[in-house]
Amino acid sequence: MCRGLLVSKMYATAKAIVTNLIYLIEEYGHVLNGARIYYTNRSHPPLLSAMIRAIYEKTHDKEFVAKCLPALLKEHEFWTSGFHQITVWDGECSHNLSRYYAMWDKPRPETSTIDKNFASNISSTSEKQKFYRELATGGECGWDFSSRWMRNPEDITTLETTSILPVDLNIHILRMELDISFFGKIAGNHNIATQFLEASKAREKAVSTVFWNERMGQWLDYWLGDSSSCAEGQHWAAANQNQNAFASNFVPLWMDVFNSDKNLVEKVAKSLRSSGLLHAAGIACSLTNSGQQWDFPNGWAPLQHMIAEGLARSGSSEARSLAEDIVIRWIRTNYTGFGWSNGVVLAFLEEFGWPEDRKIDCEGD
């Protein structure tokens, strides 16, 4: 949505949205899942720094960046401490990565009746509380809901969102660390710039070690073992990578630290083409038709944007061609009326254009 506002030159509106989100961080310690009091127990995918960076690239407003920096430091602390941070040992060194974890073990107030119905066959009070936490955490992750978080895609009570280290969450935090380092330079705080550049290098290494699967050419979510041992850390095991295809497996392409490697990008682009996720309307969330909204056949605007933008920035003509293919598919079948869908269409049109002789209908050329 922010990118769409910037394409529309609505800079003041984009800044106002960021200002509102910063208020939530200052008041509650994190961006809420929504600006309602019952959402204070869970956050949202951390994309605030990317919004601020996009605004800066359009406005070059250094004062705005300096104003935002303290809140970003607070948000980073939220995602890299307490229940959110997990240590994984690979046999040589440790890697700190993050997970979603809502501080709530009751039915969600906004869907209380639905949640109680879901849990009606769970007899144990403690198991019900755990399930309610998994539902709330599914809301925090933004993918509510998806087979990505379930042991059994046909049974929502098998949600184990807190038992997964998600690829995309850690990419968003990596992006945040690089952005904070950049903003630190702009604000003249070289200690912050250096500290967060080092943090980003550590997370980049962790992403490559824990998530990357060379055979598949994708970054895969990592299932944690017994959650009771999370405080002591986890020992990495290849078998714990979720080898199902999800659009999130390709989100690291959004980052220049990965899309600048031409050989890597072309390997991942080939994997995306053969994954089964690419359809007439764009990239599907998954290959599983579970009935959940973040599963096949649905695709969502932010995923199309991150993946296509990363492919286009890579410098590979093959990857650029795939990005354009995704953009054309998405625009031809996109609907209007939903904020991020319209924002992504505007961002795509600004980046890729639309020749006058190209048909807009789904029949194509």
Contacts in CASP RR format, 6 or more apart in sequence:
PFRMAT RR
TARGET T0000
AUTHOR 0000-0000-0000
METHOD contacts of the structure
MODEL  1
MCRGLLVSKMYATAKAIVTNLIYLIEEYGHVLNGARIYYTNRSHPPLLSA
MIRAIYEKTHDKEFVAKCLPALLKEHEFWTSGFHQITVWDGECSHNLSRY
YAMWDKPRPETSTIDKNFASNISSTSEKQKFYRELATGGECGWDFSSRWM
RNPEDITTLETTSILPVDLNIHILRMELDISFFGKIAGNHNIATQFLEAS
KAREKAVSTVFWNERMGQWLDYWLGDSSSCAEGQHWAAANQNQNAFASNF
VPLWMDVFNSDKNLVEKVAKSLRSSGLLHAAGIACSLTNSGQQWDFPNGW
APLQHMIAEGLARSGSSEARSLAEDIVIRWIRTNYTGFGWSNGVVLAFLE
EFGWPEDRKIDCEGD
1 17 0 8 1.000
1 339 0 8 1.000
1 340 0 8 1.000
1 342 0 8 1.000
1 343 0 8 1.000
2 14 0 8 1.000
2 17 0 8 1.000
2 18 0 8 1.000
2 51 0 8 1.000
2 54 0 8 1.000
2 55 0 8 1.000
3 54 0 8 1.000
3 305 0 8 1.000
3 343 0 8 1.000
3 344 0 8 1.000
3 346 0 8 1.000
3 347 0 8 1.000
4 342 0 8 1.000
4 343 0 8 1.000
4 344 0 8 1.000
4 346 0 8 1.000
4 347 0 8 1.000
5 11 0 8 1.000
5 13 0 8 1.000
5 14 0 8 1.000
5 17 0 8 1.000
5 343 0 8 1.000
6 14 0 8 1.000
6 54 0 8 1.000
6 55 0 8 1.000
6 58 0 8 1.000
7 343 0 8 1.000
7 346 0 8 1.000
7 347 0 8 1.000
7 349 0 8 1.000
7 350 0 8 1.000
8 346 0 8 1.000
11 55 0 8 1.000
11 58 0 8 1.000
11 59 0 8 1.000
14 51 0 8 1.000
14 54 0 8 1.000
14 55 0 8 1.000
15 55 0 8 1.000
15 61 0 8 1.000
15 64 0 8 1.000
17 51 0 8 1.000
18 48 0 8 1.000
18 51 0 8 1.000
18 52 0 8 1.000
18 55 0 8 1.000
18 68 0 8 1.000
20 35 0 8 1.000
21 31 0 8 1.000
21 48 0 8 1.000
21 51 0 8 1.000
22 48 0 8 1.000
22 67 0 8 1.000
22 68 0 8 1.000
22 71 0 8 1.000
24 30 0 8 1.000
24 31 0 8 1.000
24 32 0 8 1.000
24 35 0 8 1.000
25 31 0 8 1.000
25 48 0 8 1.000
25 71 0 8 1.000
25 74 0 8 1.000
25 75 0 8 1.000
26 71 0 8 1.000
26 74 0 8 1.000
28 40 0 8 1.000
29 74 0 8 1.000
29 75 0 8 1.000
29 78 0 8 1.000
30 43 0 8 1.000
30 74 0 8 1.000
30 75 0 8 1.000
30 78 0 8 1.000
31 43 0 8 1.000
31 44 0 8 1.000
31 46 0 8 1.000
31 48 0 8 1.000
31 75 0 8 1.000
32 39 0 8 1.000
32 40 0 8 1.000
32 42 0 8 1.000
32 43 0 8 1.000
32 44 0 8 1.000
33 39 0 8 1.000
33 42 0 8 1.000
33 43 0 8 1.000
33 44 0 8 1.000
33 139 0 8 1.000
33 140 0 8 1.000
34 44 0 8 1.000
36 110 0 8 1.000
38 108 0 8 1.000
38 109 0 8 1.000
38 110 0 8 1.000
41 102 0 8 1.000
41 103 0 8 1.000
41 104 0 8 1.000
41 136 0 8 1.000
42 102 0 8 1.000
42 103 0 8 1.000
42 104 0 8 1.000
42 136 0 8 1.000
42 137 0 8 1.000
42 139 0 8 1.000
42 140 0 8 1.000
43 78 0 8 1.000
43 79 0 8 1.000
43 140 0 8 1.000
44 140 0 8 1.000
44 142 0 8 1.000
45 141 0 8 1.000
45 142 0 8 1.000
45 168 0 8 1.000
45 169 0 8 1.000
45 172 0 8 1.000
46 75 0 8 1.000
46 79 0 8 1.000
46 169 0 8 1.000
46 172 0 8 1.000
46 173 0 8 1.000
46 176 0 8 1.000
47 172 0 8 1.000
47 175 0 8 1.000
48 71 0 8 1.000
48 72 0 8 1.000
48 75 0 8 1.000
48 176 0 8 1.000
49 72 0 8 1.000
49 75 0 8 1.000
49 175 0 8 1.000
49 176 0 8 1.000
49 179 0 8 1.000
49 180 0 8 1.000
49 183 0 8 1.000
50 172 0 8 1.000
50 175 0 8 1.000
50 176 0 8 1.000
50 179 0 8 1.000
52 64 0 8 1.000
52 65 0 8 1.000
52 68 0 8 1.000
52 72 0 8 1.000
52 179 0 8 1.000
52 183 0 8 1.000
53 179 0 8 1.000
53 182 0 8 1.000
53 183 0 8 1.000
55 61 0 8 1.000
55 64 0 8 1.000
56 62 0 8 1.000
56 64 0 8 1.000
56 65 0 8 1.000
56 183 0 8 1.000
56 186 0 8 1.000
62 186 0 8 1.000
62 187 0 8 1.000
65 183 0 8 1.000
65 186 0 8 1.000
65 187 0 8 1.000
66 183 0 8 1.000
66 186 0 8 1.000
66 187 0 8 1.000
68 183 0 8 1.000
69 180 0 8 1.000
69 183 0 8 1.000
69 184 0 8 1.000
69 187 0 8 1.000
69 189 0 8 1.000
69 192 0 8 1.000
72 176 0 8 1.000
72 179 0 8 1.000
72 180 0 8 1.000
72 183 0 8 1.000
73 180 0 8 1.000
73 192 0 8 1.000
75 176 0 8 1.000
76 173 0 8 1.000
76 176 0 8 1.000
76 177 0 8 1.000
76 180 0 8 1.000
76 196 0 8 1.000
78 84 0 8 1.000
79 85 0 8 1.000
79 98 0 8 1.000
79 169 0 8 1.000
79 173 0 8 1.000
79 176 0 8 1.000
80 96 0 8 1.000
80 98 0 8 1.000
80 173 0 8 1.000
83 99 0 8 1.000
83 101 0 8 1.000
83 103 0 8 1.000
83 162 0 8 1.000
83 230 0 8 1.000
84 98 0 8 1.000
84 99 0 8 1.000
84 100 0 8 1.000
84 101 0 8 1.000
85 96 0 8 1.000
85 97 0 8 1.000
85 98 0 8 1.000
85 99 0 8 1.000
86 96 0 8 1.000
86 97 0 8 1.000
86 98 0 8 1.000
86 99 0 8 1.000
86 165 0 8 1.000
86 224 0 8 1.000
86 230 0 8 1.000
86 233 0 8 1.000
86 234 0 8 1.000
87 94 0 8 1.000
87 95 0 8 1.000
87 96 0 8 1.000
87 97 0 8 1.000
87 233 0 8 1.000
87 234 0 8 1.000
88 94 0 8 1.000
88 95 0 8 1.000
88 97 0 8 1.000
88 165 0 8 1.000
88 206 0 8 1.000
88 210 0 8 1.000
88 222 0 8 1.000
88 233 0 8 1.000
88 234 0 8 1.000
88 235 0 8 1.000
88 236 0 8 1.000
89 95 0 8 1.000
89 233 0 8 1.000
89 234 0 8 1.000
89 235 0 8 1.000
89 236 0 8 1.000
90 209 0 8 1.000
90 210 0 8 1.000
90 236 0 8 1.000
91 235 0 8 1.000
91 236 0 8 1.000
94 233 0 8 1.000
95 202 0 8 1.000
95 205 0 8 1.000
95 206 0 8 1.000
95 209 0 8 1.000
95 210 0 8 1.000
96 202 0 8 1.000
96 203 0 8 1.000
96 206 0 8 1.000
97 165 0 8 1.000
97 170 0 8 1.000
97 203 0 8 1.000
97 206 0 8 1.000
97 207 0 8 1.000
97 210 0 8 1.000
97 222 0 8 1.000
98 165 0 8 1.000
98 169 0 8 1.000
98 170 0 8 1.000
98 173 0 8 1.000
99 162 0 8 1.000
99 164 0 8 1.000
99 165 0 8 1.000
99 166 0 8 1.000
99 169 0 8 1.000
99 224 0 8 1.000
100 137 0 8 1.000
100 138 0 8 1.000
100 140 0 8 1.000
100 141 0 8 1.000
100 161 0 8 1.000
100 162 0 8 1.000
100 164 0 8 1.000
100 166 0 8 1.000
100 169 0 8 1.000
101 133 0 8 1.000
101 137 0 8 1.000
101 140 0 8 1.000
101 162 0 8 1.000
102 133 0 8 1.000
102 136 0 8 1.000
102 137 0 8 1.000
102 138 0 8 1.000
102 139 0 8 1.000
102 140 0 8 1.000
104 132 0 8 1.000
104 133 0 8 1.000
104 136 0 8 1.000
105 129 0 8 1.000
105 130 0 8 1.000
105 132 0 8 1.000
105 133 0 8 1.000
105 136 0 8 1.000
106 129 0 8 1.000
106 132 0 8 1.000
107 113 0 8 1.000
107 115 0 8 1.000
107 116 0 8 1.000
107 119 0 8 1.000
107 132 0 8 1.000
107 135 0 8 1.000
108 115 0 8 1.000
108 132 0 8 1.000
108 135 0 8 1.000
108 136 0 8 1.000
115 132 0 8 1.000
115 135 0 8 1.000
118 131 0 8 1.000
118 135 0 8 1.000
118 156 0 8 1.000
118 157 0 8 1.000
119 128 0 8 1.000
119 131 0 8 1.000
119 132 0 8 1.000
119 157 0 8 1.000
121 157 0 8 1.000
122 128 0 8 1.000
122 131 0 8 1.000
122 157 0 8 1.000
131 157 0 8 1.000
131 159 0 8 1.000
133 162 0 8 1.000
134 149 0 8 1.000
134 159 0 8 1.000
134 160 0 8 1.000
134 161 0 8 1.000
134 162 0 8 1.000
135 159 0 8 1.000
137 161 0 8 1.000
137 162 0 8 1.000
138 144 0 8 1.000
138 145 0 8 1.000
138 149 0 8 1.000
138 159 0 8 1.000
138 161 0 8 1.000
140 161 0 8 1.000
141 149 0 8 1.000
141 161 0 8 1.000
141 166 0 8 1.000
141 169 0 8 1.000
142 294 0 8 1.000
143 149 0 8 1.000
143 248 0 8 1.000
143 285 0 8 1.000
143 294 0 8 1.000
144 293 0 8 1.000
144 294 0 8 1.000
145 156 0 8 1.000
145 159 0 8 1.000
145 292 0 8 1.000
145 293 0 8 1.000
145 294 0 8 1.000
146 246 0 8 1.000
146 285 0 8 1.000
146 286 0 8 1.000
146 290 0 8 1.000
146 292 0 8 1.000
146 293 0 8 1.000
146 294 0 8 1.000
146 295 0 8 1.000
147 153 0 8 1.000
147 244 0 8 1.000
147 286 0 8 1.000
147 288 0 8 1.000
147 290 0 8 1.000
147 292 0 8 1.000
147 295 0 8 1.000
148 164 0 8 1.000
148 221 0 8 1.000
148 242 0 8 1.000
148 244 0 8 1.000
148 246 0 8 1.000
148 248 0 8 1.000
148 285 0 8 1.000
148 286 0 8 1.000
148 294 0 8 1.000
148 295 0 8 1.000
149 159 0 8 1.000
149 160 0 8 1.000
149 161 0 8 1.000
149 164 0 8 1.000
150 156 0 8 1.000
150 158 0 8 1.000
150 159 0 8 1.000
150 160 0 8 1.000
150 290 0 8 1.000
151 158 0 8 1.000
151 160 0 8 1.000
152 158 0 8 1.000
153 288 0 8 1.000
153 290 0 8 1.000
153 295 0 8 1.000
154 290 0 8 1.000
156 292 0 8 1.000
160 223 0 8 1.000
162 227 0 8 1.000
163 223 0 8 1.000
163 224 0 8 1.000
163 225 0 8 1.000
163 227 0 8 1.000
164 221 0 8 1.000
164 222 0 8 1.000
164 223 0 8 1.000
164 224 0 8 1.000
164 242 0 8 1.000
165 210 0 8 1.000
165 211 0 8 1.000
165 221 0 8 1.000
165 222 0 8 1.000
165 224 0 8 1.000
166 221 0 8 1.000
166 248 0 8 1.000
167 207 0 8 1.000
167 211 0 8 1.000
167 219 0 8 1.000
167 220 0 8 1.000
167 221 0 8 1.000
167 248 0 8 1.000
167 249 0 8 1.000
167 251 0 8 1.000
167 252 0 8 1.000
168 248 0 8 1.000
168 251 0 8 1.000
170 203 0 8 1.000
170 206 0 8 1.000
170 207 0 8 1.000
170 211 0 8 1.000
171 207 0 8 1.000
171 251 0 8 1.000
171 252 0 8 1.000
171 254 0 8 1.000
171 255 0 8 1.000
173 203 0 8 1.000
174 200 0 8 1.000
174 203 0 8 1.000
174 204 0 8 1.000
174 207 0 8 1.000
174 255 0 8 1.000
174 257 0 8 1.000
175 254 0 8 1.000
175 255 0 8 1.000
177 196 0 8 1.000
177 197 0 8 1.000
177 199 0 8 1.000
177 200 0 8 1.000
177 203 0 8 1.000
178 196 0 8 1.000
178 197 0 8 1.000
178 200 0 8 1.000
178 255 0 8 1.000
178 257 0 8 1.000
180 192 0 8 1.000
180 196 0 8 1.000
181 192 0 8 1.000
181 193 0 8 1.000
181 194 0 8 1.000
181 195 0 8 1.000
181 196 0 8 1.000
181 197 0 8 1.000
181 200 0 8 1.000
182 193 0 8 1.000
183 192 0 8 1.000
184 190 0 8 1.000
184 192 0 8 1.000
184 193 0 8 1.000
184 196 0 8 1.000
185 193 0 8 1.000
200 257 0 8 1.000
204 257 0 8 1.000
207 219 0 8 1.000
207 252 0 8 1.000
209 236 0 8 1.000
210 222 0 8 1.000
210 236 0 8 1.000
211 219 0 8 1.000
211 220 0 8 1.000
211 221 0 8 1.000
211 222 0 8 1.000
211 241 0 8 1.000
211 252 0 8 1.000
212 219 0 8 1.000
212 220 0 8 1.000
213 219 0 8 1.000
213 220 0 8 1.000
213 241 0 8 1.000
213 243 0 8 1.000
216 243 0 8 1.000
216 271 0 8 1.000
217 267 0 8 1.000
217 268 0 8 1.000
217 271 0 8 1.000
218 245 0 8 1.000
218 249 0 8 1.000
218 250 0 8 1.000
218 268 0 8 1.000
218 271 0 8 1.000
218 275 0 8 1.000
219 249 0 8 1.000
219 250 0 8 1.000
219 251 0 8 1.000
219 252 0 8 1.000
220 241 0 8 1.000
220 242 0 8 1.000
220 243 0 8 1.000
220 249 0 8 1.000
221 241 0 8 1.000
221 242 0 8 1.000
221 246 0 8 1.000
221 248 0 8 1.000
221 249 0 8 1.000
222 236 0 8 1.000
222 240 0 8 1.000
222 241 0 8 1.000
222 242 0 8 1.000
223 240 0 8 1.000
223 241 0 8 1.000
223 242 0 8 1.000
224 230 0 8 1.000
224 234 0 8 1.000
224 240 0 8 1.000
225 234 0 8 1.000
225 240 0 8 1.000
244 286 0 8 1.000
244 287 0 8 1.000
244 288 0 8 1.000
245 275 0 8 1.000
245 276 0 8 1.000
245 277 0 8 1.000
245 286 0 8 1.000
245 287 0 8 1.000
246 277 0 8 1.000
246 285 0 8 1.000
246 286 0 8 1.000
247 277 0 8 1.000
247 283 0 8 1.000
247 284 0 8 1.000
247 285 0 8 1.000
247 286 0 8 1.000
247 299 0 8 1.000
247 300 0 8 1.000
247 303 0 8 1.000
247 307 0 8 1.000
248 303 0 8 1.000
249 275 0 8 1.000
250 268 0 8 1.000
250 271 0 8 1.000
250 272 0 8 1.000
250 283 0 8 1.000
250 307 0 8 1.000
251 303 0 8 1.000
251 306 0 8 1.000
251 307 0 8 1.000
252 258 0 8 1.000
253 259 0 8 1.000
253 265 0 8 1.000
253 268 0 8 1.000
253 306 0 8 1.000
253 307 0 8 1.000
253 310 0 8 1.000
253 311 0 8 1.000
253 314 0 8 1.000
254 306 0 8 1.000
254 307 0 8 1.000
254 309 0 8 1.000
254 310 0 8 1.000
255 310 0 8 1.000
256 313 0 8 1.000
258 264 0 8 1.000
258 265 0 8 1.000
259 265 0 8 1.000
259 310 0 8 1.000
259 311 0 8 1.000
259 313 0 8 1.000
259 314 0 8 1.000
259 315 0 8 1.000
259 319 0 8 1.000
260 314 0 8 1.000
262 314 0 8 1.000
262 315 0 8 1.000
262 316 0 8 1.000
265 311 0 8 1.000
265 314 0 8 1.000
265 315 0 8 1.000
265 316 0 8 1.000
265 319 0 8 1.000
266 316 0 8 1.000
266 318 0 8 1.000
266 319 0 8 1.000
269 311 0 8 1.000
269 316 0 8 1.000
269 318 0 8 1.000
269 319 0 8 1.000
269 322 0 8 1.000
272 278 0 8 1.000
272 283 0 8 1.000
272 307 0 8 1.000
272 322 0 8 1.000
273 322 0 8 1.000
275 287 0 8 1.000
276 284 0 8 1.000
276 287 0 8 1.000
277 283 0 8 1.000
277 284 0 8 1.000
277 286 0 8 1.000
277 287 0 8 1.000
278 284 0 8 1.000
278 325 0 8 1.000
278 326 0 8 1.000
278 329 0 8 1.000
279 297 0 8 1.000
279 329 0 8 1.000
280 329 0 8 1.000
280 333 0 8 1.000
280 362 0 8 1.000
281 297 0 8 1.000
281 299 0 8 1.000
281 329 0 8 1.000
281 330 0 8 1.000
281 332 0 8 1.000
281 333 0 8 1.000
282 299 0 8 1.000
282 304 0 8 1.000
282 326 0 8 1.000
282 329 0 8 1.000
282 330 0 8 1.000
282 333 0 8 1.000
283 299 0 8 1.000
283 303 0 8 1.000
283 304 0 8 1.000
283 307 0 8 1.000
283 326 0 8 1.000
284 296 0 8 1.000
284 297 0 8 1.000
284 298 0 8 1.000
284 299 0 8 1.000
285 294 0 8 1.000
285 295 0 8 1.000
285 296 0 8 1.000
285 298 0 8 1.000
285 299 0 8 1.000
285 300 0 8 1.000
285 303 0 8 1.000
286 294 0 8 1.000
286 295 0 8 1.000
286 296 0 8 1.000
287 296 0 8 1.000
288 295 0 8 1.000
288 296 0 8 1.000
289 295 0 8 1.000
289 296 0 8 1.000
289 297 0 8 1.000
290 296 0 8 1.000
294 300 0 8 1.000
300 340 0 8 1.000
301 330 0 8 1.000
301 334 0 8 1.000
301 338 0 8 1.000
301 340 0 8 1.000
301 341 0 8 1.000
301 343 0 8 1.000
301 344 0 8 1.000
301 345 0 8 1.000
302 340 0 8 1.000
302 344 0 8 1.000
304 326 0 8 1.000
304 327 0 8 1.000
304 330 0 8 1.000
304 344 0 8 1.000
305 344 0 8 1.000
305 347 0 8 1.000
305 348 0 8 1.000
307 323 0 8 1.000
307 326 0 8 1.000
308 323 0 8 1.000
308 326 0 8 1.000
308 327 0 8 1.000
308 330 0 8 1.000
308 348 0 8 1.000
309 323 0 8 1.000
309 347 0 8 1.000
309 351 0 8 1.000
310 319 0 8 1.000
310 323 0 8 1.000
311 319 0 8 1.000
311 320 0 8 1.000
311 322 0 8 1.000
311 323 0 8 1.000
311 326 0 8 1.000
312 319 0 8 1.000
312 320 0 8 1.000
312 323 0 8 1.000
312 324 0 8 1.000
312 351 0 8 1.000
312 352 0 8 1.000
314 320 0 8 1.000
323 352 0 8 1.000
324 352 0 8 1.000
327 348 0 8 1.000
327 351 0 8 1.000
327 352 0 8 1.000
328 358 0 8 1.000
330 344 0 8 1.000
330 345 0 8 1.000
330 348 0 8 1.000
331 345 0 8 1.000
331 348 0 8 1.000
331 349 0 8 1.000
331 354 0 8 1.000
331 360 0 8 1.000
332 359 0 8 1.000
332 360 0 8 1.000
332 361 0 8 1.000
332 362 0 8 1.000
332 364 0 8 1.000
333 362 0 8 1.000
334 341 0 8 1.000
334 344 0 8 1.000
334 345 0 8 1.000
335 341 0 8 1.000
336 342 0 8 1.000
354 360 0 8 1.000
358 364 0 8 1.000
358 365 0 8 1.000
359 365 0 8 1.000
END
